[in-house]
Amino acid sequence: MLRIECPCCGPRDHDEFRYGGDASVTRPAHDDPDPEAWYRYVYVRTNPAGLHREFWQHVTGCRQWLVVERDTRNHAIASVDLARKLPARKSPA
């Protein structure tokens, strides 16, 4: 069982959280008409062995979205940050 250190609530079991997807993928611009860009965003993912950034939401606690950096080989959690503290991503020009 994973223990996630919620910045607001402290350490909690992973069953209090909901996995929200890959936090390293950049979403295409809302008005991007390229279907290939949207296809890659929705369906194409890598399967990394090692540190990986993921979104998790603390659904039965503070309801905050978190970015968890987890090692996919042994599930060791390296860091947990509030997702709202991430710098805003700029869409490519």
Buried (B, 14 or more C-beta within 10 A) or exposed (E): EBEBEBEEBEEBEBEBBEEBEEBBBEEBEEEBEEEEBEEEBEEEEEEEEEEBBBBBBBEEBBEBBBBBBBBEEEEEBEEBBBBEEEEEEEEEE
